[in-house]
Amino acid sequence: QVQLVESGGGLVQVGGSLRLSCAASGRTSTLVAMGWFRQAPGKEREFVSSIRWSGGSTYYADDVTGRFTISRDLHGYNTHLQMNSLKPEDTAVYYCKADFLGGRTYWGAGTLVTVSS
């Protein structure tokens, strides 16, 4: 079993920055990738960014490219999402996701990001 705990959400003004973190614990030795999804009120959950654990390749949704940066902490099974130039449309619950060999996938409980105009 794997546990994912997100932190770093909150209220920020337009143009501001936030840094989300996700810590994975438990059976993490076969981690393949970690990533972030978000779900705004009344909308489907959507992909934001991901990072491959081996090699560190990163991927971004078009609307966050150039503003968000995902990173990983090799001292632990942690990932971070640095979000800059935040817009009201970035308001959502942000979920951490971890993928493992064999198809195991786990989700965190989510952290709320609110961007006020």
FENJO-V934373 format. One record per pair of residues at least 24 apart in sequence whose C-alpha atoms are under 6 Angstrom apart, sorted by the first residue. I is the first residue (numbers start at 1). GAP is how many residues later the second one is. D is the distance in Angstrom with one decimal. If there is no record, write none. Layout:
I:GAP:D
I:GAP:D
This chain:
1:25:5.9
1:26:5.7
2:24:4.6
2:25:5.5
4:104:4.8
5:103:5.8
9:102:5.3
9:103:5.3
9:104:5.0
10:103:5.0
11:103:4.8
11:104:6.0
12:103:5.0
13:102:5.3
13:103:4.8
14:72:5.5
14:73:5.3
14:101:5.8
14:102:5.8
14:103:5.4
15:70:4.1
15:71:4.8
16:69:5.5
16:70:5.5
17:66:5.4
17:67:4.4
18:65:5.2
19:62:5.5
19:63:4.4
19:64:5.9
20:60:5.5
20:61:5.0
21:58:5.8
21:59:4.3
22:56:5.5
22:57:5.3
23:55:4.5
24:53:5.3
30:70:5.5
30:71:5.7
31:69:4.5
32:67:5.5
32:68:4.9
33:65:5.8
33:66:5.2
34:63:5.6
34:64:4.4
35:61:5.8
35:62:5.1
36:59:5.6
36:60:4.7
36:61:6.0
37:57:5.7
37:58:5.1
38:54:5.8
38:55:5.4
38:56:4.3
38:57:5.8
39:53:5.2
39:54:5.3
40:52:4.2
88:27:4.9
91:24:5.4
